[in-house]
Amino acid sequence: MASLIPGYEYDIFISYRQKDNKHDGWVTKFVENLKGELESTFKEDISIYFDENPHDRLQETYNVSKSLEGKLKCLIFIPILSQTYCDPASYAWQYEFLTFIKLTEDDRFGKEIKLKSGNVASRILPIRIHDLAPEDIKLFEKETGGVLRAMDFVFKTATGVNRPLKLNEDHPQDNLNKSFYDDQINKVAHAIKDIIHGMKAEDDQKSLEEDKILESIQGVKEDKKIIVSEGAGKSNRIKLISVLGIVAILVIALLIAYPKIFRRDKFKELRDTRGKISIAVLPFENLSGDTTLNWFQKGISSLIINGLGNSQELAVCDDPTLSEALDGMERVSTAGMLPSQAREVARKLKAESYISGSFQGREDKYWIMVNLVNTETGNIIWTNKVEGNIKSSAYLELADSLCGEIKNYLEIKALENNASFEFREAYPQSAEAYRFFIDGMNLVLSQNYETGIKSLKKSLAIDSVFALANFYLTYACWYNLQYDEGLSSLKKTYSLKDRIPLKYQLWVEMWYSCLLGNNMDEVIRYCDLLAESGINTRLFWSDLGVTYHDFPWQNEKAVSAFEKVMEINRERGSDWKFEVFYDRYGDAFHKIGRHKEEQELYDIGLSVLPDNSTIIARRIICLLSQGDTISANPYLVQQINKVKKLGYSESDIERNLGHLFAEAGIFAKAESHFRKAYRLDPKYLGKIWSLAWFLIDFDINVDEGLELVETTLDSLPNNRRFLLLKGIGKYKQGRYDEAVDILGKEWSNGIGSYTNLYHYYPEAKQALANQKKN
């Protein structure tokens, strides 16, 4: 049976590893069920190529046959992504998957198709039947040139089950993905319908355009025949009309191919310097009289932000940016914004336009009003209304509808496939889960990590695969020093990264490469990519600076990232109240010797965070390292008095002083304070570790430091901090084989917060290799 579109042999090609079909025939059953679903979805018959050959044909080196190449001349290619599919040595990967990609390069449609909705979809429609290894995902994305967006048929439980979804599950409620076989089959059929209808529409349009051009050419030829028959004496007229005919053909072709060239840009005033329509989406006003719905003021704006934010034609301020701009405007959380306030915020964000609105109603019927406003003039450019129930899963339909209406008005007709994400996949069906997320996100962005983490966990208790909630939980745990929980959340976030906005996906890649990737080159690569990503929030630039500082120790790049925060501060006329920013920025300045700028930064920090202990400690280190003890002493006295009032013990104070003098490079005083802290409290692990770290890391007395470490490990053999210190000590002693063995085991557990591993483990391996050569 031929394809619906002439020139193609099949509508669908199913590619899979035969070993994934041997045990229970899952792929065969999937194809049978898909055929049934397609029959009820399409009026026409859909042709599917599916090879049930029992041989896997692994390691075959011959070229794909002409018969297979013909079968690959299809509209849609469906790879069944298992734990074994992404294997460059397999037949399915080499001769089906890669061959289809190559064939689309010369295909008249290409690899991506514009849908009737205006979005763009890939002709590769992956079906995922297992959670994939990170390296398999990266391999797939490398070959396709886009983010993996698969239809999931994965049954996954909290007990570790990870297998293909079945039509009839014994315990469907145990599936963490909350998906059902029939629903997923239905989604696949509708996705196929959208792609094929998009291809047919594109084919029809091309045929129409070709017919118009041919008609124009034919018309010119007819005119030339008539003119020539009137006699050679009219040659000048012939030439003139011929030229006019050619010009007419060119104009017609241009009008068909590039209609925007001849159209006035009615959104010119809304475009930024890059030519993108610049939009800020502000919190909506709650006119329902129900104060329990106040969370939806930012809830609806966040949905619109992420619904519009992936368009290549729009520049939409994201949630962190909006939160930073609203900082200090207390009325926003409880009431609507005055027009003057809205314009002030939009100007802060350098947005040429902004979206504001309100919602009202009761019980199960609400109306959401939305306005698009010109920031410069304050004039409403466009207004619309949608209605539905914001207390149920219908809240997603309302937001989706709003985003669609906005895109239609702005004539945003095409989105990059790898830059869009569907609301029903990205957000929970539960409005309650979304409410907890909005509360948690707002708390995290205001640096209230403890309470924010609790709200985000409540959201995830309702919907564990809510990717954005996992994203903010990862960030909050890390900055709240909950490293183990942060690592666990990061793994979950990484597995769901295709469900978060594209601009954040690189951010997740950077975190993953830092904490679990064990590859410094990858860390630097993702940091550098993010620096060019176009994200422009203080939260982002600060986190990038912290990463450059903490992991590859590239302090020049860290300073460049932190300087972006200062630029945003100047633009918005306010300094940022974020302790970590001043801590790492100051230390980066310190390490590259820019002490004057370092001191100026501490002045700014203490003006917005008065008496902050971390900033004062950094100032003390800066002054001591330059030998200015006279200026440092008042701050030292202030710091000691402050911690005494907080109930710190004498040993705690001595240890803290040890760290200050050690970082200032005054080792004699540092050693004196560390030893006194240890004498006062010899059984406290923190005091033991601090003294051992100082003796080993600064090469003061490596042997003594290792004795302290070994004694501790006798009673706590699995303490990771002391194991790492032991590995570093062995390296310092020149016992490279032992160092590599210890540090290698820690390396395999992931870096986590132990960034020294990135530097000591490669050094120890290189030293061991050199030793063996000699």
N, C-alpha and C positions, 0 to 999 in steps of 0.2 A: 504494500500500500504506500503510495507516494505521500510526500509532505503536503501540508496545506498551502505552502508557498512554492511555486514552480522553481526548479533549479536545485531543490534539496531532496535528498533521498528519504530522510526520516524527520519527524518532528522532534523526537526525543531519543537520545542515546544514553543508556544506563551503563556506567563504568564502575567496576568493583573488583576486589580481590576475591578470587574463587574460594580461598580458604574461609572467607567470611560467610559463605553460603553453604559450606559442606555440612556443618553440624546440625542446624535446624532449618535450613532453607530460608533464612530470614529475608534475604534479598529477593528471592523468588516470590515470597508472600507479599513483600512490599510492592513489587511490580504488579502483581495481580490486583491488590487493593487499589493501587494508583489508577490502573486501567478502569476499574469500576467507578472510581470517583470522577475520572475524566469524562466518562460516558454521560454522567449526569451534570457535568459542567459545560461541555461543548455540544453544540448542535451537530458539528461535523465529527467524523471519526479521526482520532489522533493516532498517528503511527509511532510505535516505540521499537527501537532496536535493543534487544536484551539477549546476550549470549550466555546460555546455560552450560557451556562446555565445562566439564569437570576438571580440566587441566589448568593449573595456574600459570603455566608458561613462564615461570621465573627464569631470570638470567638469560633470556633469549636475546641474541645480538643481531638478528636479521632485521632489516628495515620493515616498517609496517607495510603490509601488502596493499595493493591498489584496491582490493575489494573492501578492506577495512577502512581505508582512507575515504572510499565512497560512502560507506555507512556513517562515517564521522561528518559527512556533509549534512549536518542536521541543524535544526533551529536552536535546540537547548541541549546542553550537556550536563548530565546529573552524575557526579561522582559520589559514591557511598563512602564517606570518610570514617574509617575504622582506625583501630590502633596500628594497623599494618599498611594502610593505603598509601600514606606519604613516604614511599620507599623508592628512591631514584633507581634502584635496581629492578623494580618490578615491571612486568609487562603493562599493567594497567596505567602506571604512572608514565612510563616512557612513550608507549605507542598509542595510548588513548588520550590521557589528560594533556600531556605536553603537545601532542600532535594537534589536538583540537585548538589549543591556544594559538599554535602556529598558523593553522588554517584560517582562523578568524582575522589574522593580520591582513590577508588578501581578500577577505570576504566583503561583499558589498554592504553588509550591515555592521561589520566590526564586532568587537567583543561586548559592547554595551548598547543597550536599546533604550530609547526614550519612551516612557510609558504615557498613557493617555492622561494620567494624573499630573504629569510634568516631571516626575522623578525619573531617574535613570537606573536601570537594573542590568546586571550582568547576565549573559547567556549561559554562564556557568552557575548552576543552582545546586550547591552542595547539600547533601543529607548527612548529618553527623549522627553516628550510632554509638560512639564512645567519647568520653572526654579525651581530648588529644594532648599529647605531650607538647610543651612550649616550643621545642625545636621543630615539631611537625607543623604547628601553626605558622611558625616563621617561614618554613620552607614553602608552604602553600601560598602564603601572602607574598613571598618573594616572586613566585612564578606568575601569580595572577596580577600583581601590582596593586592590590587593594586589600582592605581588611577582610578577614574571613567572616562572612555573615551566612551561617548555615541554618537550615531547618533542623531543629534538634529532635532526634528520636532516641534520647538517652534516658534510661531509668537509673536514677542515682539516689542512694539512701545515706542516712547519717552513719550507718554501720559499715560503709565502704563498698556497697554494691555499685557497679558501674558497667551496665550492659545495654544492649539494644532494647528499646521499648517494645512491648508486646501488645497485640490487639486486645487480648483479655488478660489483665493483670489480677493476680490474687489479692494484692494489697496496694491498689493504686494510690491510696492516700500517703504512702511512704515515699513517693517520688518527690525529691526536693525540688525538681524542675517544674512541678505542678502541671505537667502536660499529659495529654491523653492521645492515644494512637489515632483515633478517628479524627480528632481536631487537627492534628498535625498533617494527616493525609489531605484533609480539606484545605489547609493552608497551602500545601504544595500544589494542589490542583489549581487554586486561585492564582498562585504566583505564576504558574505555567500559562494560565489564561491571559494574565496581564502582559507577559512577555510576548506571547504569540500575537495578541491583538496589537501590541505596540509595533511589532515587526510588520504586520499586515498594513497598519496605518502608514508606516514609514514607506513601505513598498508602493502603496497606492499614491502617496504624495509624490514620490520620485517619478512614477509613471506619468502623473499629471503634469509635473514640471517639464519632463522630457517631451510630452505631447505638445505643450505650449510652445516650447522652443522650436520643435519640428514644424509646427504650424506657421510660426513666424518666418522660419527659413523658407518654407514652401511658398509662403505669400510673397516674399521678396523675389524668389525665382520666377513666379508668375508675372510679377511686375516687370522684371527684366526682359521676359519673352515679348511682352506687349511693346515695350519701348524699342527693342531691337527691330521689330517688324516695321516700325515706322520709318526706317531708313538710316543709313550710316551718317547722314548729315546732322543727326541729332546726338552725336557721340558725347558732347559735353553734358547734355541732360541725362544721358544714360549713366555717366560716371557719377553725377551728383546724386541721382536716385539710388545707385548702388551703394554709395557711401552712406546715404541716409538709412538704407535698409540694414546695413551692417551695424550702424550705430543703434538702430532700433532693437536689433537682436541683442546687442550687448546690454542695453538698458533693461530689456525684459529679463534677461538672464540674471542681472544684478538684483532686480526687484524680487525675483523668485528666490534667489540664493541668499541675499543679504537685505531683507526688507528693512532692518533697523537703520541702515545707512540713510534712508530717505524719510525716516520718521523723527519727529521732534522729540527730544528727550524731556518728557514732562516731569521727570524726577531729578533733573539736573541739580536743583537746589538742595537735594537731600543726600547728595553723594559726597564722600570724603575724598582725600587727595589720591586715593587708589582707584577711584571710580565706583566704589561700592556704596550702596545705600546704607547710611549710618543710622542705627536705631538703638535707643535705650528703652527697655521695657520696665516700667515703674510699678510699684505695688498698687493694686486696685483698691477701691473704696468699698467697705462693707456697709451696704444700705439695707441689709436684711433684718436688722434689729437683733440678730442672734450673735452675741459676742463669742460663742464657742466656734464661730466660723472665721474669727480674725486671722487664723493661720492661713486661710485661703487667699488673703490679700497678697502675700508673697508666693503662695502656692501656685496661683494661676499665672503670675508673672514669670515664675521659674519654668513652668511648662512651656510658655510661649518663647522664652529665651532659648531653651534647648530645642524647641520645635523649629525655630527659624535659624538658629545659630550655625547650622551646618551648610547653609546655602553659600555657594561661591560668589553670589552676587550681593550678599548682605554682610554688613559688619555689625554684629549684635553684641552689646556689652553683656558679659556673662555674670553669673551669680556672685562670685567673689568681688568683681569690680563694682557691681551695684551695691553690695553690702558695704564696701569701703566708702562709696560716695554718700551713702545714707547715714554713715556713722555720725552720731550726735543729734540726728533729727528724731527726737523721741516720739513725735506725733504719728510717725509713719506706722508704728506697730498697732495702734489703736484706732486710727481714723485715716481718712483719705488725705491726699496732699492738695494743698492749694495750687492753682495754676502757676503762681509765681515760684513756689517751691519746686514744682515739677520742672519748670524751665531752668531753675538754678542747678538742679541735679543733672539734667541733660547737658547743660553747658560744662559742668565739672567733668562729665564723661566725654566731652567733645563729640557728642552725638548731634547730627544735623536734624534728627527727628526723634520723637519719643511716642511710646504707646502708653496710654493710661486708660482707666475705665472703672467700672463699678459692677457689683452684682447685688441682686436682691431676689426675694421670693421666700418660700417656706415649704416645709414638708418635702415633697418629691419634685417640686417644680421651681426652678430658679432661672433668672435671666442674667446674662452677662453682657454688658455694654462695653464696647471697645472704641477708642478714638486714636487715630494717628495724627500727631500734631507736629507742625513745623516749629522747631526750637527757636529759630531766629525771630519769626513773626508772632508765634503763639497761636496761629490760625489752625483750626481743625481741618485737616486735608481730607479725611475719610472717616466714616463711622459705620458700625455694624452691630448686630445683636444676635446671640445664639441662646438657646434655652434647653434645659435638661436638669438632671438631678446631680448636684455636685457632691452629694453624700454617698453616692454609689460608684460602681465602676464606670458609670456614664460620664464621670468627670473627665475621663480620657477622651471620649468622643467629642465633648465640648471643646476641649483644648485643641484636638486635632482639627476640628471644623474651623475654629478661629484661625489657626495657622494657615489652613488652606485658603480661607477667604483673604487673609492678609497677603499671601503669596500671589493669589490671583490678581488682586488690585495692583500690586507692585510689578506685575508681569514677570514674576519669577517662575519660569516654565520648566527649567531643567536643573536638577541637583546631581552632583556626583554620587554615584552609587556607594562609593566607600566613605562618603561623608554624610550619609543620612542614617537615621535609626528610627524604627517604628515605635510609636508611643506604646502600643500594646506589648512590645517586647521590653522596652526600656523602663517602663513604670509598672507598679503593682496594680492589680485589679482592685485591691482594697483601698478605698479612700482613707481609711484609718491608718494604714501603713504609710500612705503618702503624707498624712498629717504629721506623724511622728518623725518622718524624714525631714520635712520642712522645719519643724521645731529643732531637730538635731543639727541640721545644716546651719541654721541661724546662730545657734549656740556655739558651734565650732568656729564659725567665721568671726564671732565676737570673742574668741579665745576662752570660752567657758567649756573646756574640754570634758571635764568630769561629767557634767550634766548632759552635755551634747552626746557623749558616748552612750549614756543610758537611753536617751531618746532614739538614737540610731539603732541600738540593739532591740528596742521595742518594735521598730519598723521591720527589722530583719527577722524578728520572731514570727511576724505575720507572713513575710515574703522573703525567704532567705536568699533568693537570687536577684534581689533588687540591686543592680550594679552600682548606681549612684550612691546608695546608702553605704555599700561596702567601700566605695572610694573615699567618702568623707570619714568613715570609721577608721580606715587605714591611716589617713592623715592625722586624725585626732589622737589615736593611740600612740603614734610615733612621737608627736610633740608633747604628749602627756607622759612620756617615758615608759609606756606599757609595751615594751619591745616584743615580748613573746606573742601577746595578743595582736600586736600590729603586724607581725609576720604572718600569723594565721589569716588575718583579714586580707593582707596583700595577696596571698595565694588565691583566695576566693575572688578578689577583685580582678586579678590577672586572668583567671579562667572565664570571667564575664566581660572582659574589656571591650568586646565588640558591641556591648549594649550601653556604652557610655559615649558621650559626644566625642567626635574625632579628635578635637584639640586636647582632650584629656587623656586620650589613649597613649600618646607619646609620653605623657607625664607618668602614667602607670608603667610603661616600658622602662623609664628611667629608674623608678623605684625598684622594679623587679631586678634590673641589672645590678643595682647597688647592693641589694640585700640578699638576693638569692641566685644571681647570675654567675658570680665568681669570675668575672671577666672585666678587668679594668678598661680594656679598649672599648668594650661595649658601653661601660658607664660613661666614658668621655664622649663616645659617639652620640649617645642619646642626649646627654647634656648639651652638646653643640647643636644638635637638631632642634632641641627645645628652645635654645636661645634665638633661633630663626623662625619659630613657629607663629609669631604674631600675637601670642597671648600677652595681655598687658595689664596684669593685676599685681599689686604689691605682694599678695600671697604667693603668686607664682614665682616672681623674680626673686623674692626672698628665699623660697624653697630651693630654687636653682642655685643661688649663691651658697646656701648651706651645703648643698650636695657637692659643688665644686670644692668647698673648703674642707668638708669632712672626709670625703672619699679619695679623689685623686690628688688632694692637697694642691690644687691649682689655684693659688690665692689671687693671682692677677685676674683670672677669669671670674673668680668669686667677687672681687671688687667691682668688675664691670657689671655683673648681674645686680649687685646691691646698689650701684649707682642708678640703675633704672628705677629702683624704689624711690630714691631721692628725687628723681625727675618727676615721678608721679606726685610725690609730696608737694613739690613746687607748683605743679599744675593745679592741684586742688587746694592749695593754700593751707595745708595742715600736715603736721608730722605724725608718723605712725607710732602707735603705742604697742610695740611688740618687742618684748625683751630679747628673744632669740635673735632678731635682726641686728640689734645693737651689739650683742655678744659676738656673733660670728663675723659681722662686718668689721668690728673693731679689731678682732684677732687677725683677720685677713690683712688689714692695714698694718698691724703690728709685725706680722711675719715678713712683709715686703719692705719694712722700714719707713713707712709713711706716717711717722709719729705725730706730726703736726695735725694732719687730717684726722688721725685717730682721736686726738684730744678734742678736736672740734666736734667730732661725732658724739663723744661722750657728753659734751655740753648740751647737744640737742637731745640726746636720750634722757638725760636727767631733767631737762626742762619739761618733758611730757610724762616721765616716770620718776618723779622725785624720790630720792633715797632708795632707788632700786639697788639691791645688794650686788647683783650680777654686774651691772654697769660700773658701780663703784669699784668692785674687785678688778675689773678690766683696767680702769683708770690707775689703780694702785700699781698693777703690773707694768703699765706703760711708764709711769714715773720712776719706779724702782729700776727698771731695765736701763733707763738713761742716767741713773745715778742721782736722781733728784729726790733724795730721801726727805728733805725739808718739806717739799710739797706733798709727798706721799703720806707722811706721818699723821696729819690731821684726819685723812681718810681712813688710815689704819685704825686709829683710835675710835672713830665713828663706827666702823664696821664691827670692832670687837665689842663695844658697848651695846650695839644693836643686837648681836647674836646672844649676848649674855641675857638681855631682857627677854629674848625668845626662849630661854631655857637651855641653850646649848651648854654641854659639859666642857670642862677645861680641855679634855683630850680632843673633843671636836674642834675647839678653837685652834689648838695647836696643829691639828692636821690641816685645817683650812689655811693657816698661815704657811705651812709647809708647801702647799700647792701654789700659793701666791709667789713665794720666793723662788720656787723651782721654775715656774713659767717666766719669771723675770731674769732667770739665769744666775741667781745668787745662791749657789749650791751649798755653801757652808751653812748659811742660815736655814735653808730648806731642810738639810739633813738634821740639824739640831731640833727643829720643830717636829719633824716626822718621828724622830727617835723618842722625843718626850711624849708625843701622843701615844706611841706604842707602849712605853713604860707605864703610862697612866691607865691604859686599857689593853693589856696584852692578849686578851681572848676575843676581842671584837674584830671580826673579819675585815671591816673597812680599814681599821688602823694597820692591820697586818699587810693587807694588799697595798695600801698607799706607800708604806715603807719599802716593801719588796719592789713595787713598780719603780720607785725613785732610784733605788740601788741598781736595778737592772737596766732600765730604759736610758738612764743618763750615764751608764758605765761607771758608777761610783764604786760599787763592790758587788759584782755579778754573783760571785760565789756565795756571799752572805744572803743576797736576795733569793737565790735558788734554795738555800737551806730553809728559809721561811716558807717558800712555796711548797717544797717537798713535805715539810711538817704538816702544813694545812691539808695537802692532798692525801695524806695518810688517813685522815678522818673524813675527808670530803673528796673522794676520788673522781667524782664527775663534775666538780665545780668548774665551769667553763672559763671563768675569768682567770683562775689560777692555772688552768691547763695552758691557756694561751700564753700567760706570763712564763710558764715553764719552757714552752717552745722557743720563746724569744730569748730566754736565758741560755738555753743550749746553743742557739745560734751565736750569741755573743761569746760563748766559750769556745767556739770553733768546732763544736760537736754537731756537724751539719746533718749527718744521717739521722740522729735522734730528733733534731729540730724539724727536719722535713717530715718525719713520721708523725710527730705530735701536731705540727701546724697543718699538715695535710688532712688529718682526721677532722680538725676543727674547720678547715676550708670546706670539706664535704658537707658539713652541717649548715652551711650558709654563713654569710658574713654577719648579718644582723647589725648590731651596734659596734662590733669589734673591727673597726676600720683598719687597725694596725695590721690585720691579716693581709690586706691588699698589698702591703709593702714588705712585711717581713717574710711572708711565705715565698714569693718569687725570688727575693734576695737569697734566702736559704737554699732554694733549689739551684740557683745559679752558682752559689758558692760550693755546693756539693758536686755539681757537674765539673767545675774547675778543678776541684780537689781530685776527682777521679782521673781527669786528664793528666794531671801531674803525677 
